[in-house]
Amino acid sequence: MAGTEEKKKEDDVDTGTADEEEGNSKDEECAATEHRDKFNPTAYLNSFYKTASEDTAMQIVLFFLPGILYRLPQKVRTVLDLGAGPTVYLPIALRERAENIYTSDYAPANRDALVSWIENRSTFDWDNVCSWISNIEASMKTGKQMQEKTRSLMRAVLDVNVHESPVVQSVVWKSNQTTENIPGKFEVVSTVFCLEYSCETLDGYFRAVRSACSLIEDGGFLIQGGVLDATTYNFGGKTFRCHRLKQAHILESLKANGMATTAEKGYKFITHDDIFLLVSKKI
Ligand SMILES: C[S@@+](CC[C@H](N)C(=O)[O-])C[C@H]1O[C@@H](n2cnc3c(N)ncnc32)[C@H](O)[C@@H]1O
Protein backbone atom coordinates (compact mmCIF):
# COMPACT_ATOMS: atom_id res chain seq x y z
CA MET A 1 0.00 0.00 0.00
CA ALA A 2 0.89 3.59 -0.45
CA GLY A 3 3.72 4.44 1.89
CA THR A 4 3.55 7.71 3.73
CA GLU A 5 5.85 9.23 1.09
CA GLU A 6 3.33 8.44 -1.63
CA LYS A 7 0.28 9.99 -0.06
CA LYS A 8 -0.32 13.64 -0.78
CA LYS A 9 -1.94 15.98 1.69
CA GLU A 10 -4.08 18.92 0.64
CA ASP A 11 -1.65 21.20 2.50
CA ASP A 12 0.99 20.47 -0.20
CA VAL A 13 -0.34 23.18 -2.48
CA ASP A 14 3.02 24.58 -3.55
CA THR A 15 3.97 24.12 -7.15
CA GLY A 16 7.04 21.94 -7.45
CA THR A 17 5.95 19.55 -4.69
CA ALA A 18 7.99 16.53 -3.73
CA ASP A 19 5.65 14.52 -5.98
CA GLU A 20 6.68 16.50 -9.04
CA GLU A 21 10.34 16.21 -8.16
CA GLU A 22 9.83 12.44 -8.00
CA GLY A 23 8.29 12.55 -11.45
CA ASN A 24 4.73 11.86 -10.25
CA SER A 25 3.46 14.98 -12.03
CA LYS A 26 3.42 12.84 -15.19
CA ASP A 27 1.06 10.37 -13.55
CA GLU A 28 -2.33 9.85 -15.05
CA GLU A 29 -4.85 11.11 -12.49
CA CYS A 30 -7.70 8.68 -11.85
CA ALA A 31 -10.99 8.94 -9.97
CA ALA A 32 -11.66 6.45 -7.18
CA THR A 33 -14.23 4.70 -9.41
CA GLU A 34 -11.48 4.05 -11.97
CA HIS A 35 -9.98 1.43 -9.67
CA ARG A 36 -12.19 -0.98 -11.58
CA ASP A 37 -10.45 -0.61 -14.94
CA LYS A 38 -7.17 1.18 -14.27
CA PHE A 39 -5.70 -0.75 -11.35
CA ASN A 40 -2.59 -2.68 -12.35
CA PRO A 41 -2.14 -5.54 -9.84
CA THR A 42 1.47 -6.28 -10.83
CA ALA A 43 2.55 -2.64 -10.49
CA TYR A 44 0.74 -2.43 -7.14
CA LEU A 45 2.34 -5.56 -5.69
CA ASN A 46 5.78 -4.59 -6.97
CA SER A 47 5.46 -1.09 -5.51
CA PHE A 48 4.21 -1.99 -2.06
CA TYR A 49 4.57 -5.71 -1.31
CA LYS A 50 7.82 -6.82 -2.94
CA THR A 51 9.67 -6.55 0.32
CA ALA A 52 7.62 -5.73 3.39
CA SER A 53 10.52 -3.63 4.63
CA GLU A 54 10.31 -1.38 1.56
CA ASP A 55 6.99 0.29 2.28
CA THR A 56 6.33 2.13 5.52
CA ALA A 57 2.55 1.69 5.47
CA MET A 58 2.89 -2.05 4.86
CA GLN A 59 5.41 -2.34 7.70
CA ILE A 60 3.11 -0.53 10.09
CA VAL A 61 0.10 -2.66 9.13
CA LEU A 62 1.99 -5.94 9.43
CA PHE A 63 3.64 -4.86 12.66
CA PHE A 64 0.34 -3.94 14.35
CA LEU A 65 -1.80 -6.68 12.81
CA PRO A 66 -1.05 -9.39 15.44
CA GLY A 67 -1.98 -6.93 18.23
CA ILE A 68 -5.35 -6.44 16.55
CA LEU A 69 -5.96 -10.06 15.53
CA TYR A 70 -5.39 -11.48 19.03
CA ARG A 71 -8.57 -9.63 20.07
CA LEU A 72 -10.62 -11.91 17.83
CA PRO A 73 -12.03 -15.21 19.14
CA GLN A 74 -9.55 -18.12 18.99
CA LYS A 75 -11.64 -19.66 16.19
CA VAL A 76 -13.46 -17.59 13.62
CA ARG A 77 -15.97 -19.42 11.41
CA THR A 78 -16.03 -16.99 8.47
CA VAL A 79 -13.82 -14.10 7.37
CA LEU A 80 -14.27 -11.81 4.37
CA ASP A 81 -11.38 -9.66 3.16
CA LEU A 82 -13.27 -6.77 1.54
CA GLY A 83 -11.40 -4.91 -1.21
CA ALA A 84 -8.36 -7.16 -0.96
CA GLY A 85 -6.89 -5.84 -4.21
CA PRO A 86 -4.40 -8.47 -5.44
CA THR A 87 -3.18 -9.11 -1.87
CA VAL A 88 -3.36 -12.15 0.40
CA TYR A 89 -1.49 -11.01 3.53
CA LEU A 90 -4.70 -10.78 5.60
CA PRO A 91 -5.82 -14.36 4.89
CA ILE A 92 -2.25 -15.49 5.62
CA ALA A 93 -2.15 -13.60 8.93
CA LEU A 94 -5.58 -15.04 9.83
CA ARG A 95 -4.86 -18.65 8.80
CA GLU A 96 -4.57 -20.07 12.35
CA ARG A 97 -7.90 -18.61 13.51
CA ALA A 98 -10.12 -18.64 10.46
CA GLU A 99 -12.00 -21.77 9.36
CA ASN A 100 -13.41 -20.40 6.08
CA ILE A 101 -11.88 -17.44 4.25
CA TYR A 102 -13.58 -15.40 1.52
CA THR A 103 -11.80 -12.68 -0.38
CA SER A 104 -13.07 -10.01 -2.74
CA ASP A 105 -12.40 -6.99 -4.87
CA TYR A 106 -14.03 -4.45 -7.17
CA ALA A 107 -11.49 -4.66 -10.00
CA PRO A 108 -11.63 -7.72 -12.31
CA ALA A 109 -7.82 -7.73 -12.67
CA ASN A 110 -7.45 -7.98 -8.88
CA ARG A 111 -9.96 -10.81 -8.66
CA ASP A 112 -8.00 -12.66 -11.36
CA ALA A 113 -4.81 -12.15 -9.32
CA LEU A 114 -6.54 -13.57 -6.22
CA VAL A 115 -7.75 -16.64 -8.14
CA SER A 116 -4.23 -17.15 -9.58
CA TRP A 117 -2.76 -17.15 -6.09
CA ILE A 118 -5.40 -19.58 -4.78
CA GLU A 119 -4.69 -21.90 -7.72
CA ASN A 120 -0.94 -21.60 -7.09
CA ARG A 121 -0.33 -19.85 -10.42
CA SER A 122 0.65 -16.49 -8.97
CA THR A 123 3.60 -14.75 -10.62
CA PHE A 124 4.15 -12.67 -7.49
CA ASP A 125 6.34 -14.12 -4.74
CA TRP A 126 4.68 -13.75 -1.31
CA ASP A 127 7.65 -15.29 0.54
CA ASN A 128 9.02 -11.96 1.80
CA VAL A 129 5.67 -10.94 3.23
CA CYS A 130 5.30 -14.43 4.77
CA SER A 131 8.73 -14.15 6.43
CA TRP A 132 7.75 -10.80 7.86
CA ILE A 133 4.47 -12.23 9.22
CA SER A 134 6.16 -15.34 10.63
CA ASN A 135 8.83 -13.22 12.36
CA ILE A 136 6.15 -11.16 14.08
CA GLU A 137 4.21 -14.32 14.98
CA ALA A 138 7.46 -16.00 16.07
CA SER A 139 6.38 -19.04 14.04
CA MET A 140 8.81 -21.48 12.45
CA LYS A 141 6.68 -22.09 9.35
CA THR A 142 8.06 -21.47 5.86
CA GLY A 143 6.34 -19.17 3.40
CA LYS A 144 5.32 -22.23 1.41
CA GLN A 145 3.69 -23.90 4.42
CA MET A 146 1.93 -20.69 5.43
CA GLN A 147 0.52 -20.21 1.94
CA GLU A 148 -0.52 -23.85 1.54
CA LYS A 149 -2.44 -23.74 4.83
CA THR A 150 -4.11 -20.45 3.80
CA ARG A 151 -5.02 -21.76 0.35
CA SER A 152 -6.78 -24.74 1.91
CA LEU A 153 -9.06 -22.33 3.80
CA MET A 154 -10.05 -20.19 0.80
CA ARG A 155 -13.73 -20.68 -0.07
CA ALA A 156 -14.57 -18.02 -2.66
CA VAL A 157 -13.52 -14.89 -4.51
CA LEU A 158 -16.31 -12.31 -4.75
CA ASP A 159 -17.01 -9.33 -6.97
CA VAL A 160 -17.87 -6.51 -4.56
CA ASN A 161 -18.81 -2.85 -4.70
CA VAL A 162 -19.15 -0.98 -1.41
CA HIS A 163 -21.27 1.64 -3.17
CA GLU A 164 -23.92 -0.77 -4.41
CA SER A 165 -26.57 -2.89 -2.81
CA PRO A 166 -26.04 -5.80 -2.56
CA VAL A 167 -22.33 -5.29 -1.92
CA VAL A 168 -21.58 -8.79 -3.18
CA GLN A 169 -22.35 -8.58 -6.88
CA SER A 170 -21.30 -12.08 -7.92
CA VAL A 171 -19.13 -15.09 -7.10
CA VAL A 172 -16.20 -15.35 -9.49
CA TRP A 173 -14.47 -18.39 -7.98
CA LYS A 174 -15.65 -21.04 -5.51
CA SER A 175 -13.69 -23.91 -3.93
CA ASN A 176 -14.80 -27.50 -4.47
CA GLN A 177 -15.52 -27.72 -0.73
CA THR A 178 -18.00 -24.83 -0.93
CA THR A 179 -21.25 -26.72 -1.16
CA GLU A 180 -23.21 -24.18 0.86
CA ASN A 181 -24.22 -20.75 -0.39
CA ILE A 182 -21.89 -17.82 0.20
CA PRO A 183 -22.81 -16.40 3.62
CA GLY A 184 -24.82 -13.16 3.59
CA LYS A 185 -22.89 -12.04 6.67
CA PHE A 186 -19.47 -12.96 8.07
CA GLU A 187 -18.12 -13.28 11.59
CA VAL A 188 -15.17 -11.04 10.66
CA VAL A 189 -14.88 -8.50 7.85
CA SER A 190 -11.39 -7.14 7.27
CA THR A 191 -10.83 -4.18 4.99
CA VAL A 192 -7.51 -2.38 4.66
CA PHE A 193 -6.78 0.68 2.51
CA CYS A 194 -10.14 0.24 0.81
CA LEU A 195 -13.06 2.25 2.22
CA GLU A 196 -11.49 5.73 1.98
CA TYR A 197 -9.91 4.74 -1.35
CA SER A 198 -13.23 3.70 -2.85
CA CYS A 199 -14.60 7.26 -2.81
CA GLU A 200 -13.76 10.95 -2.80
CA THR A 201 -16.36 12.44 -0.43
CA LEU A 202 -17.44 12.04 3.18
CA ASP A 203 -20.86 10.79 2.05
CA GLY A 204 -19.10 8.18 -0.05
CA TYR A 205 -16.99 7.12 2.93
CA PHE A 206 -20.07 6.80 5.17
CA ARG A 207 -21.77 4.68 2.48
CA ALA A 208 -18.68 2.43 2.19
CA VAL A 209 -18.54 1.89 5.98
CA ARG A 210 -22.29 1.17 6.07
CA SER A 211 -21.76 -1.45 3.35
CA ALA A 212 -18.82 -3.07 5.16
CA CYS A 213 -20.75 -3.21 8.45
CA SER A 214 -23.84 -4.65 6.74
CA LEU A 215 -21.74 -7.74 5.97
CA ILE A 216 -20.89 -8.42 9.65
CA GLU A 217 -22.93 -10.81 11.83
CA ASP A 218 -24.29 -9.50 15.14
CA GLY A 219 -21.49 -9.93 17.67
CA GLY A 220 -18.96 -10.15 14.83
CA PHE A 221 -15.97 -7.92 14.18
CA LEU A 222 -14.66 -5.32 11.74
CA ILE A 223 -10.92 -5.08 11.20
CA GLN A 224 -10.25 -1.84 9.37
CA GLY A 225 -6.99 -0.28 8.30
CA GLY A 226 -6.22 2.80 6.29
CA VAL A 227 -4.57 6.17 5.97
CA LEU A 228 -5.59 9.42 7.63
CA ASP A 229 -5.37 12.75 5.86
CA ALA A 230 -4.37 11.59 2.37
CA THR A 231 -5.99 12.90 -0.80
CA THR A 232 -4.29 10.61 -3.34
CA TYR A 233 -1.99 7.64 -3.65
CA ASN A 234 0.09 6.58 -6.61
CA PHE A 235 1.83 3.64 -8.18
CA GLY A 236 2.67 2.43 -11.66
CA GLY A 237 2.29 5.87 -13.27
CA LYS A 238 -1.23 6.46 -11.94
CA THR A 239 -2.48 8.65 -9.13
CA PHE A 240 -5.84 7.68 -7.61
CA ARG A 241 -7.87 10.28 -5.75
CA CYS A 242 -9.39 9.32 -2.40
CA HIS A 243 -11.43 10.69 0.48
CA ARG A 244 -9.37 12.70 2.96
CA LEU A 245 -10.12 10.69 6.07
CA LYS A 246 -10.14 12.12 9.61
CA GLN A 247 -10.31 10.11 12.82
CA ALA A 248 -13.67 11.76 13.60
CA HIS A 249 -15.12 10.27 10.37
CA ILE A 250 -14.08 6.82 11.52
CA LEU A 251 -15.76 7.15 14.90
CA GLU A 252 -18.93 8.73 13.54
CA SER A 253 -19.36 6.06 10.88
CA LEU A 254 -18.75 3.18 13.30
CA LYS A 255 -21.26 4.58 15.81
CA ALA A 256 -23.85 5.08 13.08
CA ASN A 257 -23.59 1.39 12.18
CA GLY A 258 -23.88 -0.10 15.67
CA MET A 259 -20.16 -0.79 16.02
CA ALA A 260 -18.22 -0.44 19.29
CA THR A 261 -16.19 2.74 19.75
CA THR A 262 -15.11 2.17 23.37
CA ALA A 263 -12.62 -0.32 24.79
CA GLU A 264 -15.24 -1.83 27.15
CA LYS A 265 -17.48 -2.68 24.20
CA GLY A 266 -14.70 -4.07 22.01
CA TYR A 267 -12.89 -1.24 20.23
CA LYS A 268 -9.16 -0.82 19.76
CA PHE A 269 -7.52 1.79 17.56
CA ILE A 270 -3.80 1.87 16.80
CA THR A 271 -2.16 4.59 14.74
CA HIS A 272 1.34 5.52 13.68
CA ASP A 273 2.42 8.00 11.00
CA ASP A 274 -1.22 8.48 9.92
CA ILE A 275 -1.62 4.77 9.21
CA PHE A 276 -4.27 3.17 11.43
CA LEU A 277 -5.63 -0.26 12.26
CA LEU A 278 -8.69 -0.90 14.34
CA VAL A 279 -10.92 -3.69 15.55
CA SER A 280 -14.54 -2.98 16.44
CA LYS A 281 -17.22 -5.40 17.63
CA LYS A 282 -20.76 -5.24 16.24
CA ILE A 283 -22.86 -4.67 19.33
C1 LIG B 1 -5.23 0.63 -2.21
S1 LIG B 1 -6.02 -0.83 -2.75
C2 LIG B 1 -5.96 -1.81 -1.26
C3 LIG B 1 -5.79 -3.27 -1.51
C4 LIG B 1 -5.52 -4.14 -0.29
N1 LIG B 1 -6.65 -4.19 0.61
C5 LIG B 1 -4.28 -3.75 0.45
O1 LIG B 1 -4.33 -3.70 1.69
O2 LIG B 1 -3.24 -3.54 -0.15
C6 LIG B 1 -7.69 -0.27 -2.81
C7 LIG B 1 -8.64 -1.36 -3.22
O3 LIG B 1 -9.98 -0.90 -3.07
C8 LIG B 1 -10.74 -1.45 -4.11
N2 LIG B 1 -11.95 -0.66 -4.34
C9 LIG B 1 -12.05 0.54 -4.96
N3 LIG B 1 -13.34 0.90 -5.08
C10 LIG B 1 -14.08 -0.09 -4.50
C11 LIG B 1 -15.47 -0.30 -4.33
N4 LIG B 1 -16.37 0.57 -4.78
N5 LIG B 1 -15.87 -1.43 -3.69
C12 LIG B 1 -14.96 -2.33 -3.23
N6 LIG B 1 -13.62 -2.19 -3.38
C13 LIG B 1 -13.18 -1.08 -4.01
C14 LIG B 1 -9.81 -1.38 -5.29
O4 LIG B 1 -10.20 -2.21 -6.37
C15 LIG B 1 -8.49 -1.75 -4.67
O5 LIG B 1 -8.21 -3.11 -4.78
The ligand as a Gaussian input file, in Angstrom:
#p B3LYP/6-31G(d) Opt

LIG

0 1
 C       -5.232000       0.628000      -2.211000
 S       -6.020000      -0.830000      -2.745000
 C       -5.965000      -1.814000      -1.256000
 C       -5.787000      -3.274000      -1.515000
 C       -5.519000      -4.143000      -0.289000
 N       -6.653000      -4.190000       0.614000
 C       -4.282000      -3.752000       0.454000
 O       -4.326000      -3.701000       1.689000
 O       -3.236000      -3.539000      -0.155000
 C       -7.686000      -0.271000      -2.807000
 C       -8.642000      -1.361000      -3.217000
 O       -9.983000      -0.896000      -3.066000
 C      -10.739000      -1.451000      -4.106000
 N      -11.951000      -0.657000      -4.337000
 C      -12.047000       0.540000      -4.962000
 N      -13.343000       0.897000      -5.077000
 C      -14.075000      -0.089000      -4.501000
 C      -15.468000      -0.303000      -4.332000
 N      -16.372000       0.574000      -4.776000
 N      -15.868000      -1.431000      -3.691000
 C      -14.957000      -2.328000      -3.231000
 N      -13.619000      -2.186000      -3.379000
 C      -13.180000      -1.078000      -4.007000
 C       -9.811000      -1.380000      -5.293000
 O      -10.203000      -2.209000      -6.366000
 C       -8.487000      -1.746000      -4.671000
 O       -8.213000      -3.114000      -4.777000

